[in-house]
Amino acid sequence: MITLVKMSLKLLLRNKGFLFFLIVTPIVSAIILNLKTEHTIYTDDSDKKAVLELKDYTHKAVYSGDTSAFIIKVYDASDTELSNYILNQMADISMFSICRAHVSDLTEEAVEKIAKKDAFDDRAGILLYLKADFDEAVLAGTWEQSMKFYIVSEDERQELFLTEFTDCIARIKQVQRVTGDDKPAMLKMLTKIQDQLPEKKVVNLLGSEEIALTEQQTNQLAQLGYALAIITLGFLFCGVCVAHSVIEEQNNKVFTRIMLTKISSRNYFISKFLIAVIISVIQTLVLLVCLCFMQGLDVGMSILSFLLIIFLLGLIFSILSLFLGVILGDVMSSNYAAFAIWSISALLAGLYFPLNDTTKVLKTISYLMPQRWFMDASELLLAGDKSGYSMLLCVTAACLIVIISIGGVGLKIKKYE
């Protein structure tokens, strides 16, 4: 096996295409990491925790609201301290972006006509109309009759908003039992209770808490995504080069001569597996050398953590392209498949742009891509959460088990044919 590994490495190092992907892609990734750019995907938390006032009801909420949050456009005909309190409580939840237009001079029929138009022209998930008597209706316990919900989205966050809105009304009614109808005393007690409540944490679709990153960390995460996209291409095509050597050895009867020795076919493919591991190590070391020449580089985490991310992701894609090339048995088909996997997986994993505003189906599909998990682990490490290491190891082990299992079945089928 050692002889096979040495022989294969010597042949690969004579391949100009292999050397290109082995050296150039880490260099390009290092350059991308060192770029000093600002990304617009960051939004300040202070903007999310305030009701955004629209110029008038004709102004679209999508132009003012936080596009990464669930936008609610409010037609407020009440405009009282109590309605302001409720809307500010909703805006304080970071997953909601409350945009309010004052419509005290409009009739209910006019607002309904405007809402029907905005349902098609604006990109709000819920249109909420608070009637002029909303304040008194809340105190009287008939608040459902003094407001209207226009649900114009299939986003699941609409249910969370309705739940939070109802809970807020329930808290007001509880305080009302103590203070009576004294609005100033009621609002004072509500504010005091709110200050004593623990800070709410938004939960994403997978059940884990969202990480609050600073603007600098958000930019670093975006840079990391671009760098992973480039270096993944290098890992894939280096693995294709290893698969190409296997195909050539089979076509030139080298594999047959090797089988005449004491080595088994299993050990032969284990040697190719070890070559893929060595290639991942070499590319990671090349990237390390490039990073050493970058002055003032800050990736937001320790260099060892960053290199661990690169190595484990490279190991996955090197093994994937190796088995893919061997099963396909054709160099050109392997190249096409490798490029397709690289482009589609990087796109669906969110390496180029965030997937916050996409559908639930697309978000679920993105978690089939290992890069998405590596980006989530990187986000944890940027925030100082050490659980990112366990996520990296578990995802790598799971991906390798799936790839090796499917690849082994494919090789057996091909051998039988």
N, C-alpha and C positions, 0 to 999 in steps of 0.2 A: 504493500500500500504506500509506503514512503517513497519507493521508486516511482510509482505511478503519479504521486502528487508532484514530485520534482520534475518528472517528464512533462506533465501537463502545464505546470507553471512556466517552464522554459519555452514551450510552444506559444503560450498565451502572451508572454512578454515580447515575442517577436511579431505579434499582431499589432499593426499600427492603429486599427480601429479600437482594439482593447485598450491600448495605452492612452488613446484620446479620452475615452470615457473614464478611465481610471484616474487621470490627472486633471483634465480640463474641468469636468463637472464640479469637483470639490473647490477648485479655484473660483469658478463663477459663483458658487454658493457662498463662499467666504466674502466675495466682493458685494453680493447682495446684502449679506448681514451687516456689512460695514457702511452701507448707504445711510446717510442722515436724511431721512424723509419723514414727513408727517402724513398720517392716514386719517381720512375723514370718518372712519368707522367708529371713532370714539365720541361719545357724548357725555357732557358733564352731568353728574348726578344732581346738581343744583337745578338744572333745567327740568329734570324729570319730576321733581318734588314740588312743582308749582303749577297752578292752573294757568294755561297759556291763553291769553286773551286775544280773540280774533277781532279784526277791524270791524267787521259786520258779518251778517249771516251768509253773505255771498262768498266770503273768503274761504278757500278750501283748507280743511284741517290738515291734510297731508303735507301742505307746504310749511306748516308751523310745528306740527307734532313730531315726536321722536319716532322715526320709522322702524326702529328696532323694538318698539313697545306696541301694545295694543291701543289703538287710537279710538277715543270716544269723543264725538262732537256733541256739545251740549247747547241746546237752545234755551237760554235762561230768561224766563219772563218774570221770575220771582226776585232774584237779586237781593236776597236778605242775608243777614248774618248766619242764619241757620243753613241756608242752601250753600253759602260760601264755605261753611265749615265742612259740610258733607263732601263737596267737590274737592276741597283741599285734602281731606282724608283719603279720597280715592287717588288723587294725584301723588300722594305721599308713597303709594305702592309703586315701586319702580317699573313693574311690568305694564302699567297703564300710563297713557299720555292723554290728559284731559284738555280739550280745546273748547273754550266757551265763547258763544256769541250772544249778545244781549238782544232780546226780541220782545221787550216789554210793550212796544208799540204795535205789535202784530197780533192778529186774531189767531185762534186755534186752527181755523181752516187754512189760513195763509202759511202757518208753520208746517202743517201737514203736507201742503203742496211743496214747500221748500224741501222737506225731508225726503219726499219721493224723488225729487230731482237729485238731491245729494246722494241718495242710495246708489245712483249710477255714476255720478260725476265726481264724487269724492271717494277717498280711500279710508274711510272710518269703519271700524268694526261694529260700533253701536252708535245710533243717533238717539239722544236723550232729550226729551222736552219736559222742562219744569214749568208748570203753569203758574199764573200769578198768585194763586192761593196755596202754593205748595207749603209755605211756612206754617200757615194755620192748619193745613191738612195733616202735617206731620204731628203736630201737637194734639190734634183731634183723633189720631189713629186711622185716618182715611187717606194716607199718602198715596196709595195705589191709584186713587181716582184723580189725583192732581198731577199726574205725570204720565208720560208715554215712552215706552222703549221701542225703537225701530231696530231690530237685529238684521243686519245686512251682511253678515259674514258667517262662515262655517268654522271659524277659529274657535278652539275649545276654551280660549281665555274669556270668551263672553260669559260662560257659566261662572267662572271665577269672579268676574266683575259683578254679576248679579248677586252672587253670594256675599261678596264684600259689601255691596251697597245695602243689602238687607240687614247684614250684621251691624252696619253703622246706624241704621234707623233703630234697630233693637237697642243699641247702647243709649241712644237719645231717649227712648221711652223709659229705660230703667232710671236714667238720671232725672227724668221728668217726675217720676213717682216721689223723688226725694225733694226736689226744688219746686215742684208745682209748675205753674206756667210762667215763672220768672225767667225770661230768656237770658238776661245777663248772668244770673247765678248759674243757670243751666250750662251756658257756654264756658263759664269759668271752671265749673266742675269737670266738664268734658275734657277741657284742655289739661287739667291737672291729672285726670285719669290716663289720658293719652301719653303724657310725659312719663308716667310710671310703667307703661307697658313695655315689654322687651321688643327690640327692633325686629320687624318681620323680615324673613328671608325668603326670597323667591325660589320656588322649586321648579326645575325643568322637567321635560317629559320623561326622563329616565329616573327621576326621583332624587337626583343629587342637587345640592345647593349650588346656585350660580355663584361664580367667583367675581368679586368686585376688583377689577384691575384699574390701575392708574392710567393716565394718558400715555405715559412713557412705556408702561408694560404692554398696553394695547398695541402700540407701534412695534414693539419688539416681537409680539406674537405674530403680527402680520408679516414682518420681515422673516421670521422663522418659517412661516408657511410657504413663502416664495422660495426660500433656500431649500426646504424639504422637497418641493416640486422639482427643482433642478437636479439635486443630487440623487433623487429617486430614479430619474432617467438614466443616470450613470450606472447605478446598481443593476437596473433591469438589463441594460445592454451588455454589461460585463457578464451577467449570468447567461445571456444569449451566446456570448463568445465561448463560455464553457460548454454549453449545449452543442454549439457548432463543432467543438473538438470531439464530443461524443459521437455526433453524426458522421464526421469524417472517419473516425476510427472504425465505425461499423461499416461504412461504405468501402473502405480500403482494406477490410479484413483484419485490421489491427486488433479489434475486439476479439475476433476468433482466435488469433495467436495468443492473446493474453489469457483466454479461457483454457488454453492448452497447458498453462502453468498451474501451480497449486492454488492460485487465487480464485475465489468464487465471484460470481456476478454481483452478489450482494456487497462484497468488499470493494469491488470495482466502483459501484455507484456510491459507496460510502466515501471513497477517495475523491470523487467529484464533489460530493457534499462538503468535504473538508476544504476543497479548493474554493468553493463559494464562501465559506467562512473566512478563509485567508484573504480573499479579495475584499470582503467587507472590512476586515481589519486594516488592510493596506489603504483603502479609500478613506477610512476614518483617520488614519495617521497622516495622509496627505492633507486632509482638511485641517488637522491640528497644526501642521507646519505652516499652512497658509494663515491660520488665525494668529500664529506667533508674530507674523509680520504686520498685522493690523494694529495700528496705534490707537489706543483709546476705545477699543471695541468692547461693547457691553451688551451681552445677549440676555441679560436679566436673570441669569442663573449661573452656577459654577460651570467652568469649561468641561469638567468631567461629566457633569449631568448632561450637558449638551451633546458631548461626544457619545454618551451612552444612548441617547435618543437616536443619533445618526447611525450608530452601529447596529442597533436592534432593528431599526426600520430597513437598513440595507440588507441585513441578514434575511429578512422576510422576502424582499423582492429579488434578491439574488437566487434564493432557493426556488421561488416561484417561477422565474424565467428559465432556470435550469430544467426543471421538470416539464415546463411548458414546451421548451424547445425539443427535448428528448421525445416527448409524446407525439408532437407534430411531425418530427423527423425531417423537417425541411427548413433550411436557413431563412429563406425569404418569408415563409409563413410565420416563423418565429419572430422575425423583425416586425412584421405587421402586427402580430398579436401583442408584442411587448409595447409598441408605441400606442396601440389602442388602449391597453391596460393603463399605461402611464397617464395619458391625456384624460380618459374618462374618470379614473379613480381620483386623480388630483382635483378635477372639477367637482365631483360629487362629494369629496371630503371637505370642501370649503377651504382649500389652500389659497385660492385666488381671491375669494370674497366670502364674507360671512353668510351663513345660511339661516340667520335669525328670522328673516321675513318670508322664508319658503314654506311650503305646505308640510303637514305632518308626514305625508308619505315620503317626500324627498328627504326629510330629516332622518326618517327611519332607514332609508336606503343608504344614507351617508355613513351610518354606523356599521355598514358592511365593509367599509373601506378602512384598512388599518391606519391610514394617515389621519383619519378623523379622531381615532382614539389617541394617537400620539399627540395631536394638537390639544386635546383635552388634558392629557397628562402634562404637557408643557405649560398649559394654563395653570394647573395646580402648582407646578414647580415655581412658576413666576410669582405666584401668590404666597410662596413659602410653605405649601402643604406637601409634606413628605410622602403622602399616600400616592403621589404621582409615580413613584418608583415601583410600587406594587402593581399599579395599573400597567406600566410599561412591560413588566415581566409577564404578567398574566396574558396580556394581549399578544405578546410575541409568542408565548408558548401555545396559545390557542390557534394562532394563524399557522404556525409551523406544523402543528398536529393535523390541521385540516389539509394543508398543502401536501404534506408527506403522505397522508392517507389516500387522498384523491390521486396523487401522482403514482403511488404504488399500485393502485387498482388499474390506472391507465397503462402502466408499464406491463402489467400481467396480461391485460387484454391485447396489447400490441404484440407481446411475445407469443401469445396463443395464435394470433392471426398469422 
